Amino acid sequence: MRRLKREEIGELGLYEFQGYIGAMTSPTFGGWKGTDRLIELLNIESMERPKILEAGCSTGYITRYVAQRFDCEIVGVDISGLLLDIAEEESRKLNLKNISFRYANVEDLPFSDNTFDAVYGEAITALVPDPLKVLNEYKRVLKPGGKVATLDLLMRESLSQELVEETNEVMSGVLGTTVKIRSFQEWQQIFEESGFGSIQIHRYYEDLFKREYSTGAKARITCKLLYHLIVNREVRRKLIPPLRFAKKFQKALKGGNYGYLIFAGVK
Ligand SMILES: C[S@@+](CC[C@H](N)C(=O)[O-])C[C@H]1O[C@@H](n2cnc3c(N)ncnc32)[C@H](O)[C@@H]1O
């Protein structure tokens, strides 16, 4: 990844900035345990050299994990060219032949109908204004009998309205889109409307935001974060509100107010 100029860094979105400083290397919600649970529901072993799509793949850590574990052909899509560049670079280092990446918006996937045996996405379906539209897009590109699985943030019904609104506002501001944190019941309704069969919805309240960094990586990320916060006014402007909110959020996390849910279904 080439070194970016200060103005370019100031223009990065939150996830791109995280990718740039080396912080986008493990699943956003549920940690690797959540990813394993999601993959298990897809039952990839039962498919013969399946074609798999990962939505919102970021720098491709989950894509590479799947590509290395299964005899499959996998495509990761994301809306950030910078994150995809990192994804390609990291995958080349591993010499993986069954993996590719493509720029795409999950709301309008550049694939024909009935292309994939499995489609999954972690921490992406809740980040779009209309999750149902995205689920329909997953369904369109899946072959008949193909499997879908998604993993997303969930709030408990008991979460205070004030915190719900603040979470939505901060997340929408940071991500530059309309983000709405939903309860289990709200998600259930969306999944039922999606028209997938054999629906399963599971919820979990552990390992939320569990990023797994080595001590060295953690030190490097912290130094880079502090450096850019000090030298780049635009980075400060963008990151200080969510960093402030993060403290409140961590407190709410400890109270068990958030969790993640995994949805699985069949076309
Ligand atoms: C919260 S990150 C999740 C990354 C990874 N799936 C994980 O679980 O760690 C969301 C990712 O989705 C991408 N993204 C956001 N909106 C998108 C869209 N409409 N289409 C495709 N990708 C999108 C972002 O660029 C980012 O890489």
Ligand as a Chemical Component Dictionary entry (heavy atoms), coordinates in Angstrom:
data_LIG
# 
_chem_comp.id                   LIG 
_chem_comp.type                 NON-POLYMER 
_chem_comp.pdbx_formal_charge   0 
_chem_comp.three_letter_code    LIG 
# 
loop_
_chem_comp_atom.comp_id 
_chem_comp_atom.atom_id 
_chem_comp_atom.alt_atom_id 
_chem_comp_atom.type_symbol 
_chem_comp_atom.charge 
_chem_comp_atom.model_Cartn_x 
_chem_comp_atom.model_Cartn_y 
_chem_comp_atom.model_Cartn_z 
_chem_comp_atom.pdbx_ordinal 
LIG C1  C1  C 0  -17.783 -2.910 9.702  1  
LIG S1  S1  S 1  -16.785 -3.216 8.285  2  
LIG C2  C2  C 0  -16.856 -4.980 8.343  3  
LIG C3  C3  C 0  -15.704 -5.641 7.695  4  
LIG C4  C4  C 0  -15.696 -7.168 7.841  5  
LIG N1  N1  N 0  -16.793 -7.767 7.125  6  
LIG C5  C5  C 0  -15.736 -7.565 9.315  7  
LIG O1  O1  O 0  -16.713 -8.178 9.782  8  
LIG O2  O2  O -1 -14.785 -7.229 10.005 9  
LIG C6  C6  C 0  -17.853 -2.845 6.926  10 
LIG C7  C7  C 0  -17.232 -3.035 5.564  11 
LIG O3  O3  O 0  -18.260 -2.930 4.571  12 
LIG C8  C8  C 0  -17.861 -2.033 3.547  13 
LIG N2  N2  N 0  -19.101 -1.425 3.028  14 
LIG C9  C9  C 0  -19.878 -0.487 3.608  15 
LIG N3  N3  N 0  -20.938 -0.217 2.839  16 
LIG C10 C10 C 0  -20.840 -1.015 1.736  17 
LIG C11 C11 C 0  -21.638 -1.210 0.563  18 
LIG N4  N4  N 0  -22.761 -0.525 0.389  19 
LIG N5  N5  N 0  -21.236 -2.111 -0.349 20 
LIG C12 C12 C 0  -20.089 -2.816 -0.172 21 
LIG N6  N6  N 0  -19.299 -2.686 0.918  22 
LIG C13 C13 C 0  -19.662 -1.791 1.857  23 
LIG C14 C14 C 0  -16.910 -1.063 4.230  24 
LIG O4  O4  O 0  -16.036 -0.461 3.291  25 
LIG C15 C15 C 0  -16.206 -1.978 5.224  26 
LIG O5  O5  O 0  -15.085 -2.591 4.643  27 
# 
loop_
_chem_comp_bond.comp_id 
_chem_comp_bond.atom_id_1 
_chem_comp_bond.atom_id_2 
_chem_comp_bond.value_order 
_chem_comp_bond.pdbx_ordinal 
LIG C1  S1  SING 1  
LIG S1  C2  SING 2  
LIG S1  C6  SING 3  
LIG C2  C3  SING 4  
LIG C3  C4  SING 5  
LIG C4  N1  SING 6  
LIG C4  C5  SING 7  
LIG C5  O1  DOUB 8  
LIG C5  O2  SING 9  
LIG C6  C7  SING 10 
LIG C7  O3  SING 11 
LIG C7  C15 SING 12 
LIG O3  C8  SING 13 
LIG C8  N2  SING 14 
LIG C8  C14 SING 15 
LIG N2  C9  SING 16 
LIG N2  C13 SING 17 
LIG C9  N3  DOUB 18 
LIG N3  C10 SING 19 
LIG C10 C11 SING 20 
LIG C10 C13 DOUB 21 
LIG C11 N4  SING 22 
LIG C11 N5  DOUB 23 
LIG N5  C12 SING 24 
LIG C12 N6  DOUB 25 
LIG N6  C13 SING 26 
LIG C14 O4  SING 27 
LIG C14 C15 SING 28 
LIG C15 O5  SING 29 
# 
